[in-house]
Amino acid sequence: EFRLIAMRAGMNIAAVMANVGSSSGDLETASGNVRSGGQTPAGTDTFVQQREDGDHTEYFLVNESLEDLKSWPDKKKGYRQLCSFCIFMVLYIVILALQLNVGNSYNINSAFATFLSPVSSVQLQDQFWDYLWNPAGPSGIMDILFKNEWYNGNAFTTSEQGFILNFNKLVGGVLIVQQRSNNTKDGCVDSLGNTSYSKFYPDCYTGFLEGNYTDGFDVGRPADLVQHFRYSEKDKGFAVFFGLAEGRKTNLDKIDKLKKELWLDKATRSIAIKFAFYNGNVGLFTFCNIGFNFDLGGIFVNENHYQCASLNMEPYRSSMDTGRLVLEIIFMVWVSQQVADFLISAARAVKVDGVKALFTLWMVVDLVNLSLFYVYIAIRISVLYSIYSEPITVPTNQYELILETVSEVQSSQLVVNFLNIFIGLLRFFKYYQFQERLNILNQTFAIAFTDLYHFVIMFTVIFGGYSVMAHILFGPSVKSYSSMGRSLQTCWEMVLGNFDFAAMSYVNPEMASIFFISYMFLVFFVLINVLLAILIDSYAKAQGDGEFVTIADEIGKGVLRSVQAVRGQRRGVVDTDIIAALERLQQRGVVRATANQIHQIMDTPAAPTHVQSALAVHPNMKKPEDDTDAGMEDEVLKGFPVELVEGMENVLRENSYLRHRVATTNRAAQS
């Protein structure tokens, strides 16, 4: 650097060289010029002119090339880890899709949703009985489940009994379970004791009945029905089973008797209709649970729901299932390998930084994700154990509890799968850090962190305040605001453009307008745009000048490096030798160098032509955009032996006049 700056500053290079001595026969000095290799350029301008006239020697940036060469192993490791994790997540998702058989499950569930959907219209207890069986009106669910004739009136044969929607056959029958509350006959009480209205309202219903306690619900009931008025430990409630083998008429008569005996009354809190069927075309059992919740206001609340889950009770019966089993084994081994790598990296981190290293962001994310993968594996093993330990024998005339059990476990598995995929998406950001463009989002959040958490404080105060106002003002009349949870959800949907202003206006037109306009202005127009401004500003800072290498370029560079590594090893040119040579040049202050200069200090038996050709196509060797500066420096260095170059450096160090010229020449320093 000093040599180049000294020459550009117009210093007498001959005077510098005179202090070194004429140890090189190829060097001749004259006032104001240097002759190298038998050529005597007239000065700096002559060197520039020579390059313009056709000297096309290639020059390489020492510092940039060295940095790129040293960083490539880490980038290669980053690409390898990113690709490995992508394959791992794809494998996980493929296994889930094959296990759950999502397409066929949807076809079955959507078909049953057609006749199960009227559940949302059931609000009163007499409507519930009509939903089961309505002789004078539309067909109830029991009419459909126990259908016994074709649409033209022809009766089903024995083998056709129990079929639903042509291809789905009922398993066992239908179980209806009622949950009841305690009847307090000593007057309604609150947390402070008896109210002053206990004589006016003597009976209240709180809690749920369990065990053998029935509160006289079974007293005076017919002998053939008394069991349905007693708590069943097996079914966890007051249960009635309608068997397929009992026939349609018997089951419908049982419904009529239960209705006359007031099986539903004030103490009823919830009802569940449970049944399962099998579709042999796709090899799946489907378990359905239709729920009704009766609130203390006097009606079934609108949280009435139906849920169907398709279950594969023969998980490994076909060749495709065997292939899935192989994938599952590979996945379990892979998870174990990731856990081992995590423990090793955690131990190393603790050794270097102490226990606090375990509480870094990515350590915690990795730990949670890997733990959930093990939870998923444990749940899957539990499902398989239940299936093979309690196989279903059909036909049957009883409620198969195993189907409900497997359905519940599978529902838990779906939650774990959701969390796993979500955290897996977060882990991708960990593997983006090695590549500048992929890491922009990480850098954006890092830069915006301080502004973001201050914004979150402001947003929480304003958004939470409006949610409380909506709950207080509209909650008594509008379901969407009847609880704090619903109010928060509804206010969030308002930000996204989903709102029901008519419902709010119906309660209080003036306050609805004030609430809506002020909320949309503060939250939607102000706060959301402040958030966007924070993120955009942080993104611009993270992007910087935007001169990042693209993934395509780096992958292409990696392919070239692989080819070059093979060719270079054959010719004796390897990256370690190139790095060592560039480090020596860097230590001497050389900024740019030719292939011949790099070869002169390389510890390699390779021929100069081999080194030159290898460096010319090496993807990590950086070339200057402006070859003029490189040519000027090269003309100064061309032909100088190493000892002579080091002697020039010593002269600059010892000569205070030269140091002063170097330090005070702004133009040269900028160059």
N, C-alpha and C positions, 0 to 999 in steps of 0.2 A: 504494500500500500504506500509506504514511504517512498519507494523508488519511483513508482508511477507519479505520485504527487510532486516529487522533486523535479522530475523531467518536465511535467506540465507547468510548473512554476517558473520555468525558464532558467533553471540553475545550470551551472557548468558541470555537466556530467564528467567531462574530461578531468576536472579538478578532483572530483570524487574518486575517479578511477586511478589517478596518479598516486593517491595515498595507499592504494591497494598493492600497486606494483604490477609490472607487465609480466605476470606469470603465464599468460596465455598468448601463444603466438598468433592466434586468430584475432586478437583484439588490438586495434590501433586507435589511439585517441587524438583528437585535434580540438581546437578551441570551438566549443559549441556543438560538436557532433561526435557520433560514435559509429565505428565501422564494425560490422559483425558478419562473419562468414564471407569475407572478401567483398562485401558491399559497403559503400560509404554513403549513407543517406545524408542529405543536406540538413536535415532537422526534423522536427516533429511533423511539420506539414508534409514533408516528403514521405514519411511513413504512411500517413493517411492517404496520400495520393497513390502510393503503391498499391494499397488494398483496393482502392477504387478502380485501379487499372487492371485488376484481375487476380489478386492474391486471395484465394478462397480457402485458406487454412481454417479448419474448424476449431473453435475455442469452447471450453467448458467452464461453467461457473463452479468454482471449487466449493464454496460454502453451501450453495443450494444443492449441488449434486451430492455432497457428503450428507447433508441433512436428509435428503430423499432416500439415499441408500440405507442410512441407519434406521429410518422410520418404517421402511417397507416391511421388515419382519413383524412389527407390531400390527401393521395394517393387514398383512396376510393372515395373522392370527385372528384379527377382528372379523375379517370376511369368513374365515373358517368357523368361528363361533356363531356368527349370525346365520350362516347357512345351516349349521347343525341345529340351532334352535328352531329355525323355520321348519326343517324336516321333522323335528320332534313334535312341534305343535300340529303340523299337518297329520302326522301319525295319530296323535291323540284325537283329533277331530274326526278322522276317518273311522277310528275304533268306535267312537260315540255314535256316529251315524249308522254304522253297521249294527251296533247293539240295540239301538232304539228303533231302527227301521222306521224313520220319520215319515217317509212318503206314504207307506201303507197305513201307518197309525193315523195320519191326517185324514185319509180317505174314510176310514171307519168312524173316527170321531166326528167329522163334519156331517156324515150321514145321520148319526144319532142326534146331533144337535138340532136337526130338523124338528123332531117331535119332543125333544127335551126342553127346547127354548121357552115354551109357555110357563115354565117354572117362575119366571120373573113377575107374572101377573097374579100369582097366588099371594093374597094378603090376609084373608080371613080363614078361620078353621073350616067353615063349610065349603070354601073354595078349594081347600086341600082335598076334601073327600071327592069333590067333582074332578079334581086333577087326577085322582086315582081311578075313579070309575064314575061316569056320568051316563046313566041309562037314557036320559031324555035329551042329551046334548051331544057335543063333540066327543069323540072317543078319548077316554082317559088313558094314562100310561099303562094301566093293567090290561086294558083292552088290547093294547099293542103287544105287550110282552107275552100275553097268554092268548094270542090270536089262534083260532082253530079252523078257519075257513079261508078260501081264496076269495078274491074280489068278485068272482061270479057266483059265489054262494056254495061252491063245492067244498065239502069238508076235507080237512087235512087227513092224510093217512097217519098211521102210528109213527112212521119214520119222519114225517114232516112236522110233528108236534114240536113246538118250542122255537121254530125258526122266526127270526125277526129280520125284516127287510131282505128276505130271500136267502141271504148267505150267512147269517149270524145266528147260531143256535144257543139258546139260553142254557146256562150251566146250573143245575140244581133247582133254582127258583129265585124268589125275591125276598129280601129281608128288610123289614122296616123297624127302625129302632127309635124310641122316644126318650128324650132326656127331660126329667121333671125336677121341679124345685120344691123346697120345703114349704109347708103351710104353717105359718105362725098364727095361732089362734088367740094369743094374748094381746093382740093389738099391734099395729105397726110401730116399729121403733127405729130411731136413727142412732147416730153415734152418741147422742146425749141422753138416750133413754126413751121412755114412752112419750108419744106425741099427745097433744090435747084432743086429737080427733080419733082416738082409738075406739071409742064407742060407736062413732059414726062409720068407721072403716075398720072392722075388727080383724079381718084376715089379710095377711100379706104373704108373698111368696119370695123367698130368698134362697140362695145357694142351690145345690143339686143333691138329689137323693142318690145314695150309694148303699151297697150291701143289702141286707134283708129288710131295711127300714122302708115301709111302703105307705105309712100314714093312712092306713085303712083303704087304700086304693083298690084292693082286691076283695073287700068285704061285699058279700051279696052278689058276686058275679057268677054267671053260669059255669058249670064244671068244665065245659070244653073250652072256655075262654079265660079261666082264672089265671093260667100261667102267663098270659099276656099282660096281666095287671100286676105282675110281680117283677122285681128287679132281677135281671139275668147277669151273673158274673161273666159268663162266657161272652155275651154280646155287649156288655158294658152299658146296659140300659133296659128299658121295657120293650121287649122285642116281639115281633110277629113274623113268622116265616110262611111264605106262600110257595109250596112246592109245585114244581112242574108236573110231577106225577099225580098230584091231587086233582088236576083238571081245572079247566077254566071256571065251570059253574061253582065248584066247591070254593074256590078262592074268592070269587066275586060275592058269594054268600057270606064268607067270613068277613069281608070288608063291610058288608051291610050290617052284620051283627055288631062289629066293633063300633060302628057309627051310632047304632042305637044304644049301646052300653056307655056312650060318652067316653070313649078311649082317649080323646083329646079334651082337655078342660083348661081351667085357669092355671093349673100348675105346669102345663106343657111349656117348655122353653125351646126345644129344638127337635127336629125330626130328620132322620136320614133314611133315604131309600137306596138300598145297595143291591146290586145284581152284577152278574158277569155273563159273558157269552164268548163263543169260540167261532172264529172264521177259518175254516180249513183251507180256503184258497190261498191265504197268506200265512197260515200257521201261527196265528196270534190269538191269545186270550185278551179280552178287554174288560176291565173292571170299571164300573160306573158308580158314582156316589152323588146323589141329589140331596142337597141340604136345604133345610128351612129353619130360620132363626126367628123365634117369636119374642118381640121385645115387650117391655113393660108399658108401652103405649097402647097395646091392645091389638096389634097386627103383626103379621110376618114382615119383617123388615126387608128392604130390597136387596140385602146381601144374600138372598136365596141364590143358590148356585148349583151348577152341575159340573162334574169333573170326571172325565174318562181317561184311563191310562191303558195303553196296549202293552201286553206282557208276552215275552217269549219264554214259555215254560219248557221248551226243548232247545236250549241255546246252542247245542253242538250236535246237530243231527245231519247236516249236509256238508259237502266238500267246501262250500263257501264259509260255513261256520268253522270248519277246521282251519281255513286260512285266517279267519279272524282270531282264532285261538293263538295261532303263531304270532300274529301282530300284537296280541295282548301280552304274550310272554316277552317279546322284544321290548315292548313298552315298559314292562316292569323292570327288566334288566337295565334299560336306559335310565329310568328314574333312580335306580339304586346307584348307577354310575355317577349321575349328577349329584346325588347326595354325598357320595364319597368325595367328589371334587370340591363340593361346597365345604365339607368338613376340613379338608386339607387347606383350602384357601383361608378359611376362618382361623385355623390354627396358626398359619403364617401371619395373618393380619394381627392376631392377638400378640404374637411374639414380637412384632415390630411396634405396634401402637398401643398395646394393652387391651383391656376388656372393652374400652369405648369403641374399638373397631367393629364390634359385633352389632352396634346400634346405628351404623350408617344406613342410609336409605336403601341402597341396593342389597345390603346384607339382609335387612328385614324383609324386603320384597322377595328375595330368593328363598328365605326360610319359610315364609308363609306359603309361597307357591308350591314348594317341594312338600311341605307338610300336607297341603290339601291334595296333592297327587297321591300321597299315601292314604289319606282318608278315602279318596275315590277308590283306590285298589281294595281297601278293607271293606267298603260298602259292596263292591262288586263281588268279592268273595262271599260276603254274607248273603247276597241274593242267590248266588249259585248253591250255597249250602242249604238254604231254605227250599229251593226248587227240588234238589235231589234228595233231601231228607224227608220231604213230605210230598211225594208225587201225587198228582190228581188222578183219581180213578173215575172215569165217566162210562156210562151215564151215572148220575148220582141224584139223590133226592134230599140233599142237605146243602146248607150254605158253606161253601169252601172258603174258610177263613184265610187260607194260605194266599189266595189271590189278593185279598185286601192287604195282607202283611207285605207281600212283595210290592204291591202298588205304593204303599207308604214309603218303603225303603227306596224304591226307585224315584219317588218324588224328592226325597232327601238327596239322592244322587244327582238329580237335575240341578238342585241348588248348588251343590259342590262343583258341578261341571261349569255352571255359570261363573262362579267365583274364580275357578281355575283359569278359564279363558280370559276373564277380565284382568286378572293379575298377570297372566301370560302376556297380554298386550302391553302392560306396563313394563314388563321385563324386556320387551323389544327395545325400549328407549335406552336401556343399559347397553345393549349391543350396538347402538347407533353412535356411541361416543368416539369411535376410532375414525369415523369418516366425517369431514367437515360439513358437507351438505346434509347428511342424515342427522348430524348433531345440532343443527340450527334450532330445532324446537327445544331441545334440552337447554341450550344457551339462552333462548328467549325466556323460558320460565326462570332460569337462574338470575338473569338480569332483572326481570320483572318481579322477583320474589318480594322485595320490600314494598313496592307499590301495591302488589296484589293483596298482601295480607292486611294492609291498611284499607284497601278497597273492600275486602271481605267484611271488615268491621263495620264500615259505613253501610254496605248492602244489607248485612244482617239486621242492623238496627232499623233501617227504613222498611225493608221487606217484612221483617217480623212484626213491626208495629202495625203495618197495614193488614197483615194476616189476623192479628188480634182484633183490630177494628172490625174487619169483615165477620169474624166469628161472633162478636158481640152484637153487631148491628143486624146481620142477616141470618145468623145461625139458628135462631128459634123458628124460622120459617122456610129456609132453603137448606136442603140436604147437603149441598156442596160445602156449606160452611158450618154444619152442625157440630163439628168437633175441630179441635185445633189441627189435627192431622189433615183432615179434609180441607180446611181453610188454607193451610200452607200449600197443599197440592193444587187447589183451584187458583190461588194467586200466582203460583209458578206457571200454570197453564195460560193465565192471562198474559204473562210476559211473552209467551209463544204464540199469542193470537187466538187462543181458544177461550172464549168467555160467553156467559149467558147474561147479558145486561138486562134482558126482559125480566128474568127472575128476581134480580136485585131491585129493579124499578117497581116491581109488583109489591114489594115489602115497604119501600120508602122512596118514592121517586126523587125527591130533592136530595136526600143524603146519598142515594145511589149515584146521581150525577156528580156530586162533589167528590165522592170516593173514587169513582172511575176516572174522572179527568185528572185529578191530582196524582193518582197512582200511576197512570200511564205516562204522565209527564215526568215525574221524578224517577220512576223505576225504569220504564222502557226507553224514554228519550234521553234522560240524563245519565243514569247509572250504567246502562248497557253500553252507551257510547263512550263513557269514561273507560270502561273495561276494554273496549276495542282500541281506544287510543293508547292505553298502557301496553297492550300486546303488540300493536303495530310499531310503536316506538322501540320497544325492546327487540322486536324482530329485526328492525333496521339496524340497531346496534350490533346484534348478533351476526348479521349478515356482513357487516363491514363493507369492504370494497366489492364483495360478491365474487371475487376471483377464486372460487373453490373448484377443485378437481371433481368431475362428475364420476358417478359409479361406473358408467360405461368406459370412461377413460382409464380408470384404475383397474378394471377387470381386463381391459385390453392390454394394459401395461403388465399385468400379472402373467398373461399368456406369453407376451414377448419375453418377459424375464425367465419364464420356464424354458422357452426355446433357447434363449441366450445362455442360460446356465448349462444346458447340455452342450452347446457348441463351445462355450468358453472353457468348460472342463476338458474337452478334447484338445483344445489349443493351449491350455495352461493359463487361461485368463479367468480368474474367479473373483467374486465380489469382495472377498476379504482382502485380497491384494490391492484392489482398486481403492477400497476404503483406507487402507494403511497409507497408500501413496497420497491420497487427498488430504489425510490428516497431517502428513509432513508438509505438504504445500500450505495448508492452513496455518500451521505453526510458524511458517516463514512469512506469513502475511500475504501470500499470493491469492489474488481474487479470481483470476482467470488463467487457464493454462491450456496448452495444446496436448494432443494425444502423445506426441513425442516427448514432451516434457514430463507427462505423467509416467510414461514408460521408463524414462531414465532413472526414476527413483522407485520403481516397482521392483519388488523382490520376486521376479518371475522369469522362468526360462523362455517364455513365449517370445516369438519374433515381433519386431515393431509393427510390421504390417498386420499381424493378428490382433495386437492390442488396439491399433488404430481402427480396424474394422469392427472390433467388439465394442469399443467406446462409441463409435459413430451411430450404432443402432441400439445402444443400451437405453432402455426406457427411463432410467433414473438419472442419466447424465443430462444436466440442464445446460442449455446453450443460451448465450446472451442474445437479446433481441437486436442490439446494436453492436455489430461486429467491429465498428471503428475503434471504440475504446479498447476492445480486446486486442486488436492489431497493434495499437500503440504500445500497450504493455508488453506484448509478445516481442516486438522489435527491440525493446530494452533488454529483455531477458534472453533473447535467442543467442545461442552459442556460448553463453556464460557458464563456466564450470561451477559446481556447487560451492567450492571454496571461495570463488570470486564473489558469488552472490552473498555469502555470509560475510565476506570482508566489506561489501558495500553497506550491509546492515550495521556493522560495527562502526563504520565511518559516520553514519547518520547518528548513531547513539552518542559518539564522542564529540561531534562537532556541534557546538551550541549555536553557531550561526545558521547551519542548515536546519536544525530543529526549530529555530525561531522563524525561518522562512516557511517551513512546513506548517507551523501553527498559525501563522498570520495570513497565509494566502487563502482567502475565502473561496475564490473560484476553484482552486485546486482541491480544497477540502470538500467542497460540494461534489465535485466530480468523483 
